[in-house]
Amino acid sequence: MLGKVFIAMAGGALGYVLGAKAGRERYEQILDQARRVRRDPRVRQTASRAAEGVKDVAQKATEQAKDKIADAGPSQPSQDPPEPGSGAHLDRGGQDE
């Protein structure tokens, strides 16, 4: 019985090592492919154009937001928050306990 357990453990360890090695090799293949794609001039050019497009859209959106804010006019003046320790946040006539 002990021999069967040892064989099962050895088989499991061998499977783990071979699987890890195969997994690492596949990882290296995927990484190499990704590096080649990233270096491709067509990919670089497309990414550059996309980044410029995003910048343009962001700038236009910012300008539109500023225009909308300006069109809305001045907002109601906000009240300054109460001074710490003033008790103004209490509903008891502003008295701290």
C-alpha positions as CSV (number, residue, x, y, z in Angstrom):
1,M,0.0,0.0,0.0
2,L,2.8,2.4,0.9
3,G,4.3,1.7,-2.5
4,K,1.1,2.8,-4.3
5,V,1.0,6.0,-2.3
6,F,4.6,6.7,-3.2
7,I,4.0,6.1,-6.9
8,A,0.9,8.3,-6.8
9,M,2.8,11.1,-5.1
10,A,5.7,10.8,-7.5
11,G,3.3,10.8,-10.5
12,G,1.6,13.9,-9.1
13,A,5.0,15.7,-8.6
14,L,6.1,14.8,-12.1
15,G,2.8,16.0,-13.5
16,Y,3.2,19.3,-11.6
17,V,6.7,19.9,-12.8
18,L,5.9,19.1,-16.4
19,G,2.7,21.2,-16.3
20,A,4.6,24.1,-14.7
21,K,7.3,23.9,-17.4
22,A,4.7,23.8,-20.2
23,G,2.8,26.6,-18.6
24,R,6.0,28.7,-18.4
25,E,6.8,28.0,-22.0
26,R,3.3,29.0,-23.2
27,Y,3.6,32.2,-21.1
28,E,6.9,33.0,-22.7
29,Q,5.3,32.5,-26.2
30,I,2.4,34.8,-25.4
31,L,4.8,37.4,-24.0
32,D,7.0,37.2,-27.0
33,Q,4.0,37.6,-29.3
34,A,2.7,40.6,-27.3
35,R,6.2,42.3,-27.6
36,R,6.2,41.8,-31.4
37,V,2.7,43.2,-31.7
38,R,3.7,46.2,-29.6
39,R,6.7,46.9,-31.7
40,D,4.8,46.8,-35.0
41,P,4.8,50.2,-36.6
42,R,1.2,49.9,-37.7
43,V,0.1,49.2,-34.1
44,R,2.2,52.1,-32.8
45,Q,0.7,54.4,-35.4
46,T,-2.9,53.3,-34.6
47,A,-2.3,53.7,-30.9
48,S,-0.9,57.2,-31.4
49,R,-3.9,58.2,-33.5
50,A,-6.2,56.8,-30.9
51,A,-4.4,58.8,-28.1
52,E,-4.7,62.0,-30.1
53,G,-8.4,61.4,-30.7
54,V,-9.0,60.9,-27.0
55,K,-7.1,64.1,-26.2
56,D,-9.3,66.0,-28.7
57,V,-12.5,64.6,-27.4
58,A,-11.4,65.3,-23.8
59,Q,-10.6,68.9,-24.7
60,K,-13.9,69.4,-26.5
61,A,-15.8,67.9,-23.5
62,T,-13.9,70.2,-21.1
63,E,-14.8,73.3,-23.2
64,Q,-18.4,72.3,-23.4
65,A,-18.6,71.8,-19.7
66,K,-17.1,75.2,-19.1
67,D,-19.6,76.7,-21.5
68,K,-22.5,75.0,-19.7
69,I,-21.3,76.2,-16.3
70,A,-20.9,79.8,-17.7
71,D,-24.4,79.7,-19.2
72,A,-25.9,78.5,-15.9
73,G,-24.8,81.8,-14.3
74,P,-23.6,82.4,-10.8
75,S,-24.6,79.9,-8.2
76,Q,-26.2,80.8,-4.8
77,P,-23.5,81.9,-2.4
78,S,-22.6,79.0,-0.1
79,Q,-22.5,79.4,3.6
80,D,-19.1,78.9,5.3
81,P,-19.1,75.8,7.5
82,P,-19.4,76.5,11.2
83,E,-16.3,77.1,13.2
84,P,-15.1,74.0,15.1
85,G,-16.3,74.2,18.7
86,S,-18.8,76.9,17.9
87,G,-21.7,74.6,18.4
88,A,-23.5,75.9,15.3
89,H,-24.1,72.4,14.2
90,L,-26.3,71.7,17.2
91,D,-30.0,72.2,17.3
92,R,-29.9,73.7,20.8
93,G,-29.5,77.3,20.0
94,G,-25.8,77.0,19.2
95,Q,-24.7,76.0,22.7
96,D,-22.0,73.4,23.2
97,E,-22.5,71.1,26.2
